[in-house]
C-alpha cells in the first residue's frame, strides 16, 4: 500500500509532483521516488511513497520503469502469482518478486484488457514513453482512491484530495453541493468531490491522456452488470459455495512479506475472517476496541469485548484491546484532515487507533470485515425496510396511533439512553414511504424538509439534485429482488463513499494497510448470485453468511446480537462535547457563512438535550463538517459564496 501522485503537461510539473508526493508521506514511510519524461510540449512526472509489503528490496521500488513503461501503483494484487506464472510461460523474465512488476508486464502484454483480470485493490498511473500516453486506473469496487484535476490540457492526480489542494496552493473552491450531500448522508458520495475542480476516478474505470490534449475514458467492470449476471445464475439454480469462496479470498488476502493481523470486534464478520485467517496463519494477532464502562452503559451497548475474547481464545489468536475514552476527541481536527472530505462516522477514530496500535507493534497489514453488511444485507436498515412493507398493511388509524405514542417517548434521560425507543422513532420516520424514499430515509440524516430547513434557501435546488442522484442510482438496475436492490445500492454508494473511504484514510494516516476480503470481486459475484430471501430469512439478516460461518464458528458467536463498530455518541455529545457543540452552533464558520441556519441547529441541540429526539449523530457530523470547512477555507483566499 502506498501513495501515488503525478502531473501530465502541468506547469512546474516536477516541483508540483514533489509537493504532492511529500503530502502523501504518511501513506509510504518506507521509501520515495519520482520519474520524469518529456511529452508533447510539456512533461510527465510520476511520484511515489512506498509502504513495503511484498518484495521489500529495491526491485519493488517505484515508480517502476522498464522498457519504455513507467508505473506508479498503490495496492495489492491477490492473483499476482497466477498472472506471474502465465506471463513467465509467455517468455517474460522478472527481476524481483513484487506484484508491481507483475502489473507492469501484464499492461505491456494486454493493455487495458488486463484490467478485468486483476483481482485486488489498486489505483495506478502508467506512462508509455513511445506514445506519450498516461493512463489512470482505479479498482473494480473503489477500495483504493484516486483524485484528479484537469486544467486545459494538463492534469494532476494523487491518492488523496489534500495533496491536490496543496499542489494548487490551497486555491480550490469548496463545492457546496458536496457539502449538502455530506449533510444528508454524513459522507460525500463517490460521484462528488468536496472541491469543485477535483474529481474521483470512478471505480472500475480508466482515463487516458494523450499528448494532443484528447482525453478518453473507459469502464472495465460494472456492478450493475455483475448483479444482473448473479440474478441469472440464481434463476438457473447455480448457488455458490459461499464458505469456500470466502475462505479462498481470506487466504489470498494473507499474502504478505510482513506480519498481518485482523480487526476483531467480536461480531460475525470480523470473527469469521479471524477464524479463517488463524486456520492459515496460526497465532495471528487481532485488535479490538472497548469503551469506558459508563459510556457503554449509558448507550446500552452490547458487550463486544466478551465475544472478541471468546473468539481469540478458541482460535489461538493474540488479542490486543484498546479503550476509547473522551480524550481521543482531541483527535477530531487531525481526523478531519486525514479523512480528506467531511465524514461524520466516528468509526474512523476506532480504525485510526487500532491501526496506530498495530503499527507500533510492528504490524503493517490488517484484515477487516468491511463489506459483509452491504453485500449480505446485514444492516438493521435492510431488515427494517422489509418489515416496513408489512407494516404498511396495518390499518392507517392504528399506524397513526402507534406513531403518536412513540413520538411522546424520550430517547434518553440524564442517566441512560433508550436504544429501543431510538430504533422505533427511526423506523417510523420511513415506514410509510415508497420503496426508494424509505430506503434512503432509513440511513440518511434528514428528510427533504428537514434538510431544507437547515440550509441556506439558495441551496434548495442542490437538495433536489442530491435526492435525485440517490433515486437514479437506486433505480438503475432491473433486479426483481428488493433485498438485492438495497445491497446493490449500498455496494455502489455506501461502501465506496463511506466505509472504504474512512478505512483507507484512517489506516494510511497510521501508515498501515487494511485489506477487505469480503470486498473481493469473487465474493461480490457470489453475493449477487444469492437471492434476497437467503440473505434475510425471517428476522435474521446475513442468514446465508451465518450459515457459511457455522462451519468454523460456534453458534453463540454466529447468532449473537449485532455488534457495533462505532462510538458512544450520545454519552460524548451530552457530556464531553456539549461546550464545543454550543460554540459551533452559536459562532461556527458554517453558521457565519450562512450555509447552516443557527435557529435550526439550536432546535436540534435543545431537542437532543431534552432527550426527546436523538440528534447525537447529526451534531457529531456538524462538528466534523465545521472542522473540515475551517481547514478548507482558512488562509487560502477562498470564496465562501454559495456555488451549488
GIPE-V67334 format. One record per pair of residues at least 24 apart in sequence whose C-alpha atoms are under 8 Angstrom apart, sorted by the first residue. I is the first residue (numbers start at 0). GAP is how many residues later the second one is. D is the distance in Angstrom with one decimal. If there is no record, write none. Layout:
i=I gap=GAP d=D
i=I gap=GAP d=D
This chain:
i=0 gap=26 d=7.3
i=0 gap=27 d=7.4
i=0 gap=49 d=7.1
i=0 gap=50 d=5.5
i=0 gap=51 d=7.3
i=0 gap=52 d=7.1
i=0 gap=73 d=5.4
i=0 gap=74 d=4.9
i=0 gap=75 d=6.9
i=0 gap=511 d=8.0
i=0 gap=512 d=5.8
i=1 gap=25 d=5.2
i=1 gap=26 d=5.1
i=1 gap=46 d=7.3
i=1 gap=47 d=5.6
i=1 gap=48 d=4.9
i=1 gap=49 d=5.2
i=1 gap=71 d=7.4
i=1 gap=72 d=4.9
i=1 gap=73 d=6.9
i=2 gap=24 d=5.2
i=2 gap=25 d=6.0
i=2 gap=45 d=5.8
i=2 gap=46 d=5.0
i=2 gap=47 d=6.7
i=2 gap=70 d=7.9
i=2 gap=71 d=6.1
i=2 gap=155 d=7.5
i=2 gap=156 d=5.7
i=3 gap=42 d=7.7
i=3 gap=43 d=5.9
i=3 gap=44 d=4.7
i=3 gap=45 d=6.5
i=3 gap=68 d=6.1
i=3 gap=69 d=6.4
i=3 gap=70 d=6.3
i=3 gap=120 d=7.2
i=3 gap=154 d=5.6
i=3 gap=155 d=5.5
i=4 gap=41 d=6.0
i=4 gap=42 d=4.9
i=4 gap=43 d=6.3
i=4 gap=67 d=7.7
i=4 gap=151 d=7.6
i=4 gap=152 d=5.4
i=4 gap=153 d=4.0
i=4 gap=154 d=6.5
i=5 gap=38 d=7.4
i=5 gap=39 d=5.3
i=5 gap=40 d=4.3
i=5 gap=41 d=5.5
i=5 gap=150 d=5.8
i=5 gap=151 d=5.4
i=5 gap=152 d=6.6
i=6 gap=37 d=5.7
i=6 gap=38 d=5.3
i=6 gap=39 d=6.7
i=6 gap=147 d=7.6
i=6 gap=148 d=5.7
i=6 gap=149 d=4.4
i=6 gap=150 d=6.4
i=7 gap=34 d=7.7
i=7 gap=35 d=6.2
i=7 gap=36 d=4.5
i=7 gap=37 d=6.6
i=7 gap=126 d=7.6
i=7 gap=146 d=5.6
i=7 gap=147 d=5.1
i=7 gap=148 d=6.4
i=8 gap=30 d=7.2
i=8 gap=32 d=7.5
i=8 gap=33 d=4.7
i=8 gap=34 d=5.2
i=8 gap=35 d=6.0
i=8 gap=144 d=6.8
i=8 gap=145 d=4.7
i=8 gap=146 d=6.7
i=9 gap=32 d=7.2
i=9 gap=33 d=7.4
i=9 gap=34 d=7.9
i=9 gap=144 d=4.8
i=9 gap=145 d=6.2
i=9 gap=146 d=7.1
i=12 gap=30 d=7.0
i=12 gap=31 d=7.1
i=12 gap=32 d=6.4
i=13 gap=31 d=6.1
i=15 gap=151 d=5.6
i=16 gap=28 d=6.4
i=16 gap=29 d=6.9
i=16 gap=30 d=6.1
i=16 gap=150 d=7.8
i=17 gap=29 d=6.8
i=18 gap=144 d=7.8
i=18 gap=147 d=7.3
i=18 gap=148 d=6.2
i=19 gap=27 d=7.7
i=19 gap=138 d=7.1
i=19 gap=143 d=5.0
i=19 gap=144 d=6.8
i=19 gap=146 d=7.0
i=19 gap=147 d=5.9
i=20 gap=26 d=5.7
i=20 gap=27 d=6.2
i=20 gap=28 d=6.6
i=20 gap=142 d=7.6
i=22 gap=139 d=7.6
i=22 gap=140 d=5.6
i=22 gap=143 d=7.6
i=23 gap=25 d=6.8
i=23 gap=135 d=7.7
i=23 gap=136 d=7.5
i=23 gap=139 d=6.9
i=24 gap=24 d=6.0
i=25 gap=482 d=6.5
i=25 gap=483 d=5.8
i=25 gap=484 d=7.0
i=25 gap=485 d=5.5
i=26 gap=24 d=6.7
i=26 gap=481 d=5.1
i=26 gap=482 d=6.7
i=26 gap=483 d=7.9
i=26 gap=484 d=5.3
i=26 gap=485 d=7.7
i=27 gap=24 d=7.8
i=27 gap=483 d=6.6
i=28 gap=482 d=7.1
i=30 gap=30 d=7.7
i=31 gap=30 d=7.4
i=32 gap=28 d=7.8
i=32 gap=29 d=5.9
i=32 gap=30 d=6.1
i=33 gap=28 d=7.7
i=33 gap=29 d=6.2
i=34 gap=28 d=6.3
i=34 gap=35 d=7.7
i=36 gap=92 d=7.6
i=38 gap=93 d=5.5
i=38 gap=172 d=6.3
i=39 gap=92 d=7.4
i=39 gap=171 d=5.3
i=39 gap=172 d=7.4
i=45 gap=25 d=7.8
i=45 gap=26 d=6.5
i=45 gap=79 d=7.8
i=46 gap=25 d=6.8
i=47 gap=24 d=6.2
i=47 gap=25 d=7.8
i=50 gap=460 d=7.4
i=52 gap=203 d=5.9
i=52 gap=204 d=5.7
i=52 gap=205 d=5.9
i=52 gap=311 d=7.6
i=52 gap=312 d=7.9
i=53 gap=43 d=7.5
i=53 gap=44 d=5.7
i=53 gap=45 d=7.3
i=53 gap=202 d=5.5
i=53 gap=203 d=5.1
i=53 gap=204 d=7.5
i=54 gap=41 d=7.1
i=54 gap=42 d=5.5
i=54 gap=43 d=5.0
i=54 gap=202 d=6.8
i=55 gap=201 d=7.5
i=58 gap=36 d=6.7
i=58 gap=37 d=5.3
i=58 gap=38 d=7.7
i=58 gap=39 d=7.5
i=59 gap=36 d=6.8
i=59 gap=37 d=7.5
i=59 gap=38 d=5.4
i=59 gap=40 d=6.8
i=59 gap=41 d=7.4
i=63 gap=36 d=7.7
i=63 gap=37 d=7.5
i=67 gap=60 d=6.0
i=67 gap=61 d=5.1
i=67 gap=62 d=6.6
i=68 gap=35 d=7.5
i=68 gap=39 d=7.8
i=68 gap=57 d=7.0
i=68 gap=58 d=5.7
i=68 gap=59 d=4.9
i=68 gap=60 d=6.2
i=69 gap=56 d=5.6
i=69 gap=57 d=5.1
i=69 gap=58 d=6.7
i=69 gap=59 d=7.9
i=70 gap=33 d=6.7
i=70 gap=53 d=7.2
i=70 gap=54 d=5.9
i=70 gap=55 d=4.5
i=70 gap=56 d=6.5
i=71 gap=52 d=5.7
i=71 gap=53 d=5.4
i=71 gap=54 d=6.5
i=72 gap=27 d=6.9
i=72 gap=49 d=7.1
i=72 gap=50 d=6.1
i=72 gap=51 d=4.2
i=72 gap=52 d=6.5
i=73 gap=48 d=5.5
i=73 gap=49 d=5.3
i=73 gap=50 d=6.0
i=73 gap=70 d=7.6
i=74 gap=45 d=7.4
i=74 gap=46 d=5.2
i=74 gap=47 d=4.2
i=74 gap=48 d=6.5
i=74 gap=69 d=7.1
i=75 gap=44 d=5.6
i=75 gap=45 d=5.6
i=75 gap=46 d=6.3
i=76 gap=41 d=6.7
i=76 gap=42 d=5.7
i=76 gap=43 d=4.5
i=76 gap=44 d=6.6
i=76 gap=45 d=7.6
i=77 gap=41 d=5.7
i=77 gap=42 d=5.3
i=77 gap=174 d=5.6
i=77 gap=175 d=6.4
i=77 gap=177 d=7.1
i=78 gap=39 d=7.0
i=78 gap=40 d=5.7
i=78 gap=41 d=7.4
i=78 gap=173 d=7.6
i=114 gap=105 d=6.6
i=115 gap=104 d=6.0
i=115 gap=105 d=6.6
i=118 gap=401 d=7.4
i=118 gap=402 d=6.8
i=119 gap=400 d=6.9
i=119 gap=401 d=7.9
i=131 gap=78 d=6.6
i=131 gap=79 d=5.9
i=132 gap=75 d=6.7
i=132 gap=76 d=5.6
i=132 gap=77 d=4.8
i=132 gap=78 d=6.5
i=133 gap=74 d=5.7
i=133 gap=75 d=5.2
i=133 gap=76 d=6.9
i=134 gap=71 d=6.7
i=134 gap=72 d=5.5
i=134 gap=73 d=4.3
i=134 gap=74 d=6.3
i=135 gap=70 d=5.5
i=135 gap=71 d=5.2
i=135 gap=72 d=6.5
i=136 gap=64 d=7.6
i=136 gap=67 d=7.7
i=136 gap=68 d=6.1
i=136 gap=69 d=4.4
i=136 gap=70 d=6.7
i=137 gap=63 d=6.6
i=137 gap=64 d=7.0
i=137 gap=65 d=5.5
i=137 gap=66 d=5.8
i=137 gap=67 d=5.9
i=137 gap=68 d=6.6
i=138 gap=64 d=5.6
i=138 gap=65 d=5.1
i=138 gap=66 d=7.4
i=139 gap=63 d=5.2
i=139 gap=64 d=3.8
i=139 gap=65 d=7.4
i=139 gap=80 d=7.8
i=139 gap=81 d=5.8
i=139 gap=82 d=7.5
i=139 gap=381 d=7.5
i=140 gap=62 d=5.4
i=140 gap=63 d=6.5
i=140 gap=350 d=8.0
i=140 gap=355 d=7.2
i=140 gap=378 d=7.3
i=140 gap=379 d=8.0
i=140 gap=380 d=7.8
i=141 gap=60 d=7.2
i=141 gap=61 d=4.4
i=141 gap=62 d=7.2
i=141 gap=354 d=5.6
i=141 gap=358 d=7.6
i=142 gap=353 d=6.7
i=142 gap=357 d=5.7
i=142 gap=358 d=7.6
i=142 gap=361 d=7.7
i=142 gap=376 d=7.9
i=143 gap=356 d=7.9
i=143 gap=360 d=7.1
i=144 gap=55 d=7.4
i=144 gap=56 d=7.8
i=144 gap=356 d=7.6
i=145 gap=54 d=5.8
i=145 gap=55 d=5.8
i=146 gap=51 d=6.8
i=146 gap=52 d=5.7
i=146 gap=53 d=4.6
i=146 gap=54 d=6.2
i=147 gap=50 d=5.7
i=147 gap=51 d=5.5
i=147 gap=52 d=6.3
i=147 gap=53 d=7.2
i=148 gap=48 d=6.1
i=148 gap=49 d=4.6
i=148 gap=50 d=6.4
i=149 gap=47 d=7.4
i=149 gap=48 d=7.6
i=152 gap=60 d=5.0
i=152 gap=61 d=7.8
i=153 gap=59 d=8.0
i=159 gap=180 d=6.8
i=160 gap=37 d=8.0
i=160 gap=179 d=5.8
i=160 gap=180 d=7.9
i=161 gap=175 d=7.9
i=161 gap=178 d=5.9
i=168 gap=467 d=7.7
i=169 gap=462 d=7.9
i=169 gap=466 d=5.5
i=170 gap=465 d=6.0
i=170 gap=466 d=7.0
i=170 gap=467 d=6.2
i=171 gap=24 d=7.0
i=171 gap=25 d=6.9
i=171 gap=466 d=7.2
i=172 gap=24 d=7.5
i=172 gap=465 d=6.2
i=172 gap=466 d=6.9
i=173 gap=458 d=7.3
i=173 gap=459 d=7.8
i=173 gap=466 d=7.6
i=174 gap=468 d=6.5
i=174 gap=469 d=6.6
i=175 gap=466 d=6.4
i=175 gap=467 d=5.8
i=175 gap=468 d=5.3
i=176 gap=282 d=7.9
i=176 gap=285 d=5.8
i=176 gap=286 d=7.9
i=176 gap=289 d=7.7
i=176 gap=466 d=7.5
i=176 gap=467 d=4.8
i=178 gap=163 d=7.7
i=179 gap=282 d=7.2
i=179 gap=283 d=6.7
i=179 gap=286 d=7.7
i=180 gap=282 d=7.8
i=180 gap=285 d=6.0
i=181 gap=160 d=6.7
i=181 gap=161 d=7.2
i=182 gap=262 d=7.0
i=182 gap=268 d=8.0
i=182 gap=438 d=7.5
i=182 gap=439 d=7.8
i=183 gap=260 d=5.6
i=183 gap=261 d=5.2
i=183 gap=262 d=5.9
i=183 gap=267 d=7.3
i=184 gap=258 d=7.5
i=184 gap=259 d=4.8
i=184 gap=260 d=6.0
i=185 gap=156 d=7.5
i=185 gap=157 d=5.7
i=185 gap=158 d=5.0
i=185 gap=159 d=7.1
i=185 gap=258 d=7.4
i=185 gap=259 d=7.0
i=185 gap=432 d=8.0
i=185 gap=435 d=6.2
i=186 gap=154 d=7.7
i=186 gap=155 d=6.1
i=186 gap=156 d=4.5
i=186 gap=157 d=6.4
i=186 gap=158 d=8.0
i=186 gap=310 d=6.6
i=186 gap=311 d=5.8
i=187 gap=153 d=7.0
i=187 gap=154 d=7.0
i=187 gap=155 d=7.1
i=187 gap=309 d=6.1
i=187 gap=310 d=7.4
i=188 gap=304 d=6.3
i=188 gap=305 d=7.6
i=188 gap=307 d=7.8
i=188 gap=308 d=4.7
i=188 gap=309 d=7.6
i=189 gap=303 d=6.8
i=189 gap=306 d=6.3
i=189 gap=307 d=4.8
i=192 gap=148 d=8.0
i=193 gap=147 d=6.2
i=222 gap=265 d=7.6
i=222 gap=268 d=8.0
i=222 gap=269 d=7.3
i=223 gap=252 d=7.8
i=223 gap=253 d=6.3
i=223 gap=264 d=7.5
i=225 gap=299 d=6.3
i=225 gap=302 d=7.4
i=226 gap=252 d=7.9
i=226 gap=261 d=7.3
i=226 gap=298 d=7.4
i=226 gap=301 d=5.2
i=226 gap=302 d=7.5
i=227 gap=249 d=7.9
i=227 gap=250 d=7.4
i=227 gap=251 d=6.8
i=227 gap=300 d=8.0
i=228 gap=300 d=7.6
i=229 gap=295 d=6.4
i=229 gap=296 d=7.2
i=229 gap=297 d=7.8
i=229 gap=298 d=4.8
i=229 gap=299 d=3.8
i=229 gap=300 d=7.4
i=230 gap=248 d=7.3
i=230 gap=297 d=6.6
i=230 gap=298 d=5.6
i=230 gap=299 d=7.7
i=230 gap=300 d=7.6
i=231 gap=297 d=7.6
i=232 gap=296 d=5.8
i=233 gap=295 d=5.1
i=233 gap=296 d=6.3
i=233 gap=297 d=6.7
i=237 gap=291 d=7.6
i=238 gap=290 d=6.6
i=238 gap=291 d=6.7
i=239 gap=286 d=5.8
i=239 gap=289 d=7.2
i=239 gap=290 d=7.7
i=241 gap=281 d=7.8
i=241 gap=284 d=6.8
i=241 gap=303 d=7.5
i=241 gap=306 d=6.4
i=242 gap=302 d=7.9
i=242 gap=305 d=4.9
i=242 gap=306 d=7.0
i=242 gap=308 d=7.9
i=244 gap=277 d=7.1
i=244 gap=278 d=6.2
i=244 gap=281 d=7.7
i=245 gap=271 d=7.3
i=245 gap=272 d=7.0
i=245 gap=277 d=6.4
i=246 gap=29 d=6.3
i=248 gap=268 d=5.6
i=248 gap=269 d=7.5
i=248 gap=271 d=7.1
i=248 gap=273 d=7.8
i=248 gap=274 d=7.4
i=249 gap=26 d=6.9
i=249 gap=27 d=6.5
i=249 gap=267 d=5.4
i=250 gap=25 d=7.8
i=250 gap=26 d=6.9
i=250 gap=29 d=6.8
i=252 gap=114 d=7.7
i=252 gap=262 d=6.8
i=252 gap=263 d=7.8
i=252 gap=264 d=6.2
i=257 gap=105 d=7.4
i=257 gap=106 d=6.9
i=257 gap=107 d=7.5
i=258 gap=103 d=7.6
i=258 gap=104 d=5.5
i=258 gap=105 d=6.6
i=258 gap=106 d=6.6
i=259 gap=24 d=7.2
i=259 gap=25 d=7.6
i=259 gap=103 d=6.3
i=259 gap=104 d=6.8
i=259 gap=105 d=4.7
i=259 gap=106 d=5.6
i=259 gap=107 d=7.5
i=260 gap=24 d=4.8
i=260 gap=25 d=5.3
i=260 gap=26 d=7.6
i=260 gap=97 d=7.9
i=260 gap=102 d=6.9
i=260 gap=104 d=6.3
i=260 gap=105 d=4.8
i=260 gap=106 d=6.3
i=261 gap=24 d=4.6
i=261 gap=25 d=6.3
i=261 gap=104 d=4.9
i=261 gap=105 d=4.5
i=261 gap=106 d=6.2
i=262 gap=24 d=5.1
i=262 gap=25 d=6.2
i=262 gap=91 d=7.9
i=262 gap=103 d=6.8
i=262 gap=104 d=6.2
i=262 gap=105 d=5.4
i=262 gap=106 d=7.4
i=263 gap=24 d=5.2
i=263 gap=44 d=6.1
i=264 gap=24 d=6.9
i=264 gap=39 d=6.2
i=264 gap=40 d=7.1
i=264 gap=42 d=7.9
i=264 gap=43 d=5.8
i=264 gap=298 d=7.4
i=264 gap=299 d=7.9
i=264 gap=300 d=7.0
i=265 gap=38 d=5.3
i=265 gap=39 d=6.5
i=265 gap=40 d=7.5
i=265 gap=41 d=4.7
i=265 gap=42 d=3.9
i=265 gap=43 d=7.6
i=265 gap=45 d=7.1
i=265 gap=291 d=7.5
i=265 gap=297 d=7.2
i=266 gap=37 d=7.1
i=266 gap=40 d=7.4
i=266 gap=41 d=7.6
i=266 gap=290 d=7.1
i=266 gap=291 d=7.8
i=266 gap=293 d=7.7
i=266 gap=295 d=6.5
i=266 gap=296 d=5.2
i=266 gap=297 d=7.9
i=267 gap=278 d=7.6
i=267 gap=289 d=6.5
i=267 gap=290 d=5.5
i=267 gap=291 d=7.9
i=267 gap=292 d=8.0
i=267 gap=294 d=7.8
i=268 gap=100 d=5.0
i=268 gap=101 d=7.8
i=268 gap=103 d=6.5
i=269 gap=98 d=6.5
i=269 gap=99 d=4.7
i=270 gap=37 d=7.4
i=270 gap=40 d=6.6
i=270 gap=282 d=7.9
i=270 gap=286 d=7.8
i=271 gap=277 d=6.1
i=271 gap=280 d=7.7
i=271 gap=281 d=6.8
i=272 gap=94 d=7.8
i=272 gap=95 d=7.8
i=272 gap=96 d=6.8
i=272 gap=244 d=8.0
i=274 gap=36 d=7.6
i=274 gap=40 d=6.2
i=274 gap=277 d=7.2
i=274 gap=278 d=7.4
i=275 gap=276 d=7.9
i=277 gap=37 d=6.5
i=277 gap=38 d=7.5
i=277 gap=39 d=7.0
i=278 gap=36 d=8.0
i=281 gap=34 d=7.1
i=281 gap=35 d=7.6
i=282 gap=33 d=5.6
i=282 gap=34 d=5.2
i=282 gap=35 d=6.4
i=283 gap=32 d=7.8
i=283 gap=33 d=5.4
i=283 gap=34 d=6.3
i=284 gap=32 d=5.6
i=284 gap=33 d=4.5
i=284 gap=34 d=5.9
i=284 gap=35 d=7.6
i=285 gap=26 d=7.9
i=285 gap=31 d=6.6
i=285 gap=32 d=6.0
i=285 gap=33 d=4.9
i=285 gap=34 d=6.2
i=286 gap=32 d=5.8
i=286 gap=33 d=4.8
i=286 gap=34 d=6.0
i=286 gap=35 d=7.5
i=286 gap=67 d=6.4
i=286 gap=71 d=7.5
i=287 gap=31 d=7.4
i=287 gap=32 d=6.3
i=287 gap=33 d=5.0
i=287 gap=34 d=6.2
i=287 gap=66 d=7.1
i=288 gap=32 d=5.9
i=288 gap=33 d=4.9
i=288 gap=34 d=5.8
i=288 gap=35 d=7.0
i=288 gap=61 d=6.9
i=288 gap=65 d=7.4
i=289 gap=31 d=7.0
i=289 gap=32 d=6.0
i=289 gap=33 d=4.6
i=289 gap=34 d=6.1
i=290 gap=32 d=5.3
i=290 gap=33 d=5.0
i=290 gap=34 d=6.4
i=290 gap=276 d=7.8
i=290 gap=277 d=7.8
i=291 gap=31 d=7.0
i=291 gap=32 d=6.9
i=291 gap=33 d=6.0
i=294 gap=273 d=6.0
i=294 gap=276 d=5.7
i=294 gap=277 d=7.8
i=295 gap=272 d=6.5
i=296 gap=119 d=7.2
i=297 gap=117 d=6.5
i=297 gap=118 d=4.3
i=297 gap=119 d=5.6
i=297 gap=273 d=6.5
i=298 gap=117 d=6.6
i=298 gap=118 d=5.4
i=298 gap=119 d=7.5
i=298 gap=120 d=7.2
i=298 gap=269 d=6.0
i=298 gap=271 d=7.0
i=298 gap=272 d=7.0
i=299 gap=116 d=7.7
i=299 gap=117 d=6.9
i=299 gap=118 d=7.4
i=299 gap=119 d=6.9
i=300 gap=263 d=7.8
i=300 gap=267 d=8.0
i=301 gap=259 d=7.8
i=301 gap=261 d=6.5
i=301 gap=262 d=7.8
i=303 gap=259 d=6.2
i=303 gap=260 d=7.8
i=306 gap=250 d=6.9
i=310 gap=246 d=8.0
i=321 gap=31 d=7.8
i=321 gap=32 d=7.2
i=323 gap=26 d=7.7
i=325 gap=246 d=7.0
i=325 gap=250 d=6.8
i=331 gap=292 d=7.3
i=331 gap=295 d=8.0
i=332 gap=294 d=6.3
i=332 gap=295 d=8.0
i=334 gap=171 d=7.5
i=335 gap=288 d=6.3
i=335 gap=291 d=6.6
i=335 gap=292 d=5.7
i=336 gap=291 d=6.9
i=336 gap=294 d=7.7
i=337 gap=167 d=6.0
i=337 gap=168 d=6.7
i=337 gap=171 d=6.3
i=338 gap=162 d=7.7
i=338 gap=163 d=6.2
i=338 gap=166 d=5.4
i=338 gap=167 d=6.7
i=339 gap=165 d=7.7
i=340 gap=287 d=7.1
i=341 gap=279 d=7.9
i=341 gap=282 d=6.2
i=341 gap=283 d=5.2
i=341 gap=286 d=5.9
i=342 gap=155 d=7.4
i=342 gap=159 d=7.6
i=342 gap=278 d=7.0
i=342 gap=281 d=6.7
i=342 gap=282 d=7.4
i=343 gap=273 d=7.6
i=343 gap=276 d=6.4
i=343 gap=277 d=4.2
i=343 gap=278 d=7.8
i=343 gap=280 d=6.0
i=343 gap=281 d=7.6
i=344 gap=221 d=7.6
i=344 gap=276 d=7.5
i=345 gap=220 d=6.0
i=345 gap=221 d=6.1
i=346 gap=218 d=6.1
i=346 gap=219 d=4.7
i=346 gap=220 d=6.8
i=347 gap=154 d=5.6
i=347 gap=155 d=6.8
i=347 gap=158 d=6.0
i=348 gap=157 d=7.3
i=349 gap=215 d=7.7
i=349 gap=216 d=7.4
i=350 gap=152 d=6.7
i=350 gap=155 d=6.0
i=350 gap=156 d=6.4
i=351 gap=154 d=4.8
i=351 gap=155 d=5.6
i=351 gap=157 d=7.2
i=351 gap=158 d=6.4
i=354 gap=151 d=8.0
i=354 gap=152 d=5.7
i=354 gap=155 d=6.0
i=354 gap=157 d=6.1
i=355 gap=151 d=7.9
i=355 gap=154 d=5.2
i=355 gap=155 d=8.0
i=355 gap=156 d=7.8
i=358 gap=151 d=7.1
i=358 gap=152 d=7.4
i=358 gap=153 d=6.5
i=362 gap=149 d=7.7
i=363 gap=147 d=7.4
i=363 gap=148 d=4.9
i=363 gap=149 d=6.0
i=364 gap=147 d=6.0
i=364 gap=148 d=4.8
i=364 gap=149 d=5.8
i=364 gap=150 d=7.3
i=365 gap=146 d=7.5
i=365 gap=147 d=6.2
i=365 gap=148 d=4.7
i=365 gap=149 d=6.1
i=366 gap=147 d=5.7
i=366 gap=148 d=4.9
i=366 gap=149 d=5.9
i=366 gap=150 d=7.2
i=367 gap=146 d=6.6
i=367 gap=147 d=6.1
i=367 gap=148 d=5.1
i=367 gap=149 d=7.3
i=368 gap=147 d=6.2
i=368 gap=148 d=7.1
i=368 gap=149 d=6.6
i=369 gap=129 d=7.3
i=369 gap=130 d=7.7
i=369 gap=146 d=5.9
i=369 gap=148 d=6.7
i=369 gap=149 d=7.2
i=370 gap=124 d=6.8
i=370 gap=145 d=7.4
i=370 gap=147 d=5.6
i=370 gap=148 d=5.6
i=371 gap=146 d=5.8
i=371 gap=147 d=7.7
i=372 gap=169 d=7.3
i=373 gap=113 d=5.5
i=373 gap=116 d=5.6
i=373 gap=117 d=6.1
i=373 gap=120 d=8.0
i=373 gap=121 d=7.1
i=374 gap=112 d=5.4
i=374 gap=113 d=7.5
i=374 gap=115 d=7.8
i=374 gap=116 d=6.8
i=374 gap=149 d=7.1
i=374 gap=152 d=6.1
i=374 gap=153 d=7.7
i=375 gap=111 d=7.1
i=375 gap=151 d=6.6
i=375 gap=159 d=5.6
i=375 gap=165 d=7.7
i=375 gap=166 d=5.1
i=375 gap=168 d=7.6
i=375 gap=169 d=7.0
i=376 gap=106 d=7.0
i=376 gap=109 d=7.9
i=376 gap=110 d=6.2
i=376 gap=158 d=6.1
i=376 gap=159 d=6.8
i=376 gap=164 d=5.9
i=376 gap=165 d=5.5
i=377 gap=163 d=5.0
i=377 gap=164 d=4.9
i=378 gap=162 d=7.4
i=379 gap=161 d=7.9
i=380 gap=58 d=7.5
i=380 gap=61 d=5.8
i=380 gap=62 d=6.8
i=381 gap=101 d=7.1
i=381 gap=104 d=7.2
i=381 gap=159 d=7.8
i=382 gap=153 d=7.1
i=382 gap=156 d=6.9
i=382 gap=157 d=7.9
i=382 gap=158 d=6.6
i=383 gap=43 d=6.8
i=384 gap=46 d=7.2
i=384 gap=53 d=7.1
i=384 gap=54 d=6.5
i=384 gap=57 d=7.6
i=387 gap=39 d=7.9
i=387 gap=42 d=8.0
i=387 gap=43 d=4.8
i=387 gap=44 d=7.1
i=388 gap=42 d=7.6
i=390 gap=40 d=7.0
i=390 gap=41 d=7.9
i=391 gap=39 d=7.1
i=391 gap=40 d=6.1
i=402 gap=25 d=6.6
i=407 gap=204 d=7.6
i=408 gap=203 d=6.9
i=409 gap=201 d=5.4
i=409 gap=202 d=4.5
i=409 gap=203 d=7.0
i=410 gap=200 d=5.3
i=410 gap=201 d=5.7
i=410 gap=202 d=6.0
i=410 gap=203 d=6.3
i=411 gap=199 d=4.7
i=411 gap=200 d=7.3
i=412 gap=198 d=6.0
i=416 gap=153 d=7.7
i=421 gap=191 d=7.8
i=421 gap=192 d=6.8
i=435 gap=35 d=6.5
i=435 gap=38 d=6.8
i=435 gap=39 d=7.9
i=436 gap=34 d=7.7
i=438 gap=47 d=7.5
i=439 gap=30 d=7.5
i=444 gap=173 d=6.6
i=452 gap=144 d=7.7
i=452 gap=147 d=6.7
i=453 gap=142 d=5.7
i=453 gap=143 d=5.5
i=453 gap=146 d=5.5
i=453 gap=147 d=7.1
i=454 gap=140 d=5.8
i=454 gap=141 d=4.8
i=454 gap=142 d=6.0
i=455 gap=138 d=6.1
i=455 gap=139 d=5.2
i=455 gap=140 d=6.1
i=455 gap=141 d=6.7
i=457 gap=184 d=7.5
i=458 gap=183 d=7.7
i=458 gap=185 d=6.7
i=461 gap=182 d=6.0
i=480 gap=50 d=7.3
i=480 gap=51 d=6.3
i=481 gap=50 d=7.1
i=482 gap=49 d=4.8
i=482 gap=50 d=7.7
i=482 gap=52 d=7.8
i=482 gap=53 d=7.8
i=483 gap=44 d=7.0
i=483 gap=47 d=7.3
i=483 gap=48 d=5.7
i=568 gap=47 d=6.0
i=568 gap=48 d=6.8
i=568 gap=51 d=7.7
i=569 gap=44 d=7.8
i=569 gap=46 d=5.4
i=569 gap=47 d=8.0
i=572 gap=43 d=6.1
i=572 gap=46 d=7.9
i=572 gap=47 d=7.5
i=573 gap=35 d=6.9
i=580 gap=38 d=7.3
i=580 gap=42 d=7.0
i=583 gap=39 d=7.1
i=583 gap=42 d=7.3
i=587 gap=38 d=6.9
i=588 gap=37 d=6.7
i=588 gap=40 d=7.5
i=588 gap=41 d=6.7
i=589 gap=36 d=6.3
i=589 gap=39 d=7.4
i=592 gap=47 d=6.7
i=592 gap=48 d=8.0
i=594 gap=47 d=7.7
